């Protein structure tokens, strides 16, 4: 893997030009027609050139010294019928995780209030379902309304949705719906067989049609190649509308799942290149460093922020895996002069 990643960084055929984006009157055009050769050329630029371009795009669209903070809660854990090969919550694998019922609304609101007090501005609720039953959706809609009354943005991830279900969430006031594509079209069937990539794209379309903002990204470090990571970015950037939020997850080690056999953590510089490429290809999207930050040094996170990442999850736990403690995040952002709700 390291040799493959080095090939991109040292390619002499892709060094000559800054491709894909040109600044014009402090604005950056949004494109949905990226071609593979352009994305490869962008990713393969000399590191300083890639970072310079990503920072320019970032500054044209965002405050470069601000990072958004969100909190994520598993409101229904485990027992999922999907066979996603990376996931601790799949019923197909023995991961030692005990399945739970949907949390009561008042408990969810209590956690959301604590998250707000800790500095989170968005509260994300996740349920391990293939798709929600209508009676469960009633309860989730109630949770969405209650969390919004706290003054927080709301996001849920519940699996696949029908158009009617998306409309109901919209009527409840939901701000964001998370539904990741996970990886490239070419690598997808190597990690998931119970849900097609088209199923995911259809749900994204239902969410968009209902007027809900889209949160959609993927996971790196599962054994995919650089080509797959770029293919994932192309899939996202060539959607009819870019996701408003693009989470980039480092795979968290999970006992008992198939991805353990193929997983390899990306080279840190390769991860920064991916963030920078995502920033340039989707200039108006918030790029979130999501799962796996506990594996990242402060210096690596700082480079990712410089490359255009501008959102993190706070809290000690993300669903079923670890996350850096709030004090560490607050200290890092203070040292970098980045303002957030943690400050």
Buried (B, 14 or more C-beta within 10 A) or exposed (E): BEEEBEEBBEBEEBEEEBBBBEBEEEEBEBBEEBEEEBBBBBBBBEBEBBBBBBBBBBBBBBEBBBBBBBBBBBBBBBBBBBBBBBBBBBBBBEBEBEEEEBBEBEEBBEBBBEBBEBBBBBBBBBBBBEBBEEEBBEBBBBBBBBBBEBEBBBBBBBBBBBBEBBBBBBEBBBBBBBBBBBBBBEBBEBBBEEBEBEBBBBBBBBBBEBEBBBBBBBBBBBBBBBBBBBBBBBBBBBBEEBBBBBBBBBBBBBEEBBBBEBBEBBBBBBBBBBBBBBBBBBBBBBBBBBBBBBBBEBEBBBBBBBBBBBBBBBBEEBBBBBBBEBEBBBBBBEEBEBEBBBE
